[in-house]
């Protein structure tokens, strides 16, 4: 079993642990990621429950998983679409109140099984210089889960 850095998500900090890589006819390891929908839902779960502010890339990931345009997300948090664009590119910090609303909306829309108080959630929306790895247990691709 190995670990795989899943950069195809658009995020640099997602690591799928416990995956096995089949060999092709030439003896090279092949990366096969089954159940992308389940994996992306687990990544979203990790983003909305992490105990630090989300990055611009994480915001973009959540927005696209929710099926929202920048303009639609901007309307949800009462900002201009340009603000969303700047947050996603990392040009400005994400407003912590808007981030809390985005996290709550993601929990609802993506049906993430998380029961967290708004007090805790809003406390996690604090910008951080460190972006910890988001570790996913990939040993059972039918049931991805956050690694402990």
C-alpha positions in Angstrom: 0.0 0.0 0.0 1.2 3.5 -0.9 0.2 7.1 -0.6 -0.7 9.2 -3.6 -0.7 13.0 -3.8 -3.9 13.8 -5.6 -3.1 17.0 -7.4 -5.7 16.3 -10.0 -8.2 17.9 -7.6 -6.5 21.3 -8.0 -5.2 21.1 -4.5 -1.6 20.4 -3.5 -2.3 19.1 0.0 -4.6 16.1 -0.7 -2.9 12.7 0.0 -4.8 9.4 -0.5 -3.3 6.8 1.8 -3.6 3.0 1.6 -4.0 2.8 -2.2 -2.5 0.1 -4.4 -1.2 0.7 -7.8 -1.6 -2.0 -10.5 1.1 -2.6 -13.0 0.6 -2.1 -16.7 2.0 -4.5 -19.4 5.4 -2.7 -19.3 5.7 -3.1 -15.5 5.0 0.5 -14.7 2.7 1.5 -11.9 -0.7 2.9 -13.0 -2.7 5.4 -10.9 -6.4 4.5 -10.9 -8.7 6.5 -8.7 -12.1 4.9 -8.5 -15.2 6.6 -7.1 -14.2 10.2 -7.8 -17.5 11.5 -6.6 -17.0 9.8 -3.2 -13.4 11.0 -3.0 -14.4 14.6 -3.8 -17.1 14.5 -1.2 -14.5 13.4 1.4 -12.1 16.1 0.3 -15.0 18.7 0.7 -15.7 17.2 4.2 -12.0 17.7 5.1 -12.1 21.3 3.9 -15.2 22.4 5.7 -14.1 20.7 9.0 -10.4 21.8 9.0 -9.5 24.0 12.0 -8.0 26.8 10.0 -9.0 29.2 7.3 -9.4 27.7 3.8 -7.1 28.6 1.0 -8.2 30.1 -2.3 -7.7 26.8 -4.0 -9.9 25.1 -1.4 -12.6 27.7 -1.9 -12.5 27.1 -5.7 -12.7 23.3 -5.1 -15.8 23.7 -2.8 -17.4 26.2 -5.2 -17.1 23.9 -8.2 -18.2 20.8 -6.1 -21.3 22.8 -5.1 -21.9 23.6 -8.8 -21.8 27.4 -8.3 -20.3 30.1 -10.5 -18.3 32.8 -8.9 -21.3 35.2 -9.4 -23.6 32.7 -7.7 -21.3 32.3 -4.7 -20.8 36.1 -4.6 -24.6 36.5 -4.3 -24.7 34.0 -1.5 -22.2 35.9 0.6 -23.2 39.4 -0.5 -20.0 40.2 -2.2 -19.0 41.2 -5.8 -17.9 38.3 -8.1 -14.5 40.0 -8.3 -14.0 39.4 -4.5 -14.6 35.7 -5.1 -12.1 35.7 -7.9 -9.5 37.4 -5.8 -10.0 35.0 -2.9 -9.7 32.0 -5.2 -6.4 33.4 -6.6 -5.1 34.1 -3.2 -4.8 37.9 -3.8 -6.8 38.8 -0.7 -7.8 36.8 2.4 -11.2 35.3 2.4 -13.6 37.2 4.7 -14.1 35.0 7.7 -17.9 35.6 7.9 -18.3 34.7 4.3 -16.2 31.6 4.8 -18.4 30.5 7.6 -21.5 30.9 5.4 -19.7 29.0 2.5 -18.8 26.1 4.9 -22.4 25.9 6.1 -23.7 26.0 2.6 -21.3 23.3 1.5 -22.3 21.0 4.4 -25.9 21.4 3.3 -25.6 21.2 -0.5 -23.0 18.4 -0.5 -24.9 16.5 2.3 -21.8 16.2 4.4 -22.6 14.3 7.5 -21.2 16.9 10.0 -22.9 18.3 13.0 -20.8 21.3 14.1 -21.9 24.3 16.0 -21.7 27.7 14.2 -19.5 28.9 17.1 -16.9 26.1 16.4 -17.2 26.5 12.6 -16.7 30.3 12.7 -13.7 29.8 15.0 -12.0 27.7 12.3 -12.3 30.4 9.7 -9.1 32.1 10.8 -6.4 32.6 8.1 -3.3 30.5 8.6 0.1 30.5 6.9 0.2 26.7 7.2 -1.9 24.5 4.9 -1.9 21.0 6.6 -2.1 17.9 4.4 -5.6 16.6 3.9 -5.2 12.9 4.4 -7.8 10.5 2.9 -8.0 6.8 3.8 -8.2 5.2 0.3 -8.0 1.6 1.5 -11.7 1.1 0.6 -12.5 3.3 -2.4 -16.2 2.6 -2.0 -16.1 4.4 1.3 -13.3 7.1 1.4 -12.9 8.7 4.8 -10.7 11.2 6.4 -7.6 9.6 7.8 -7.1 9.9 11.5 
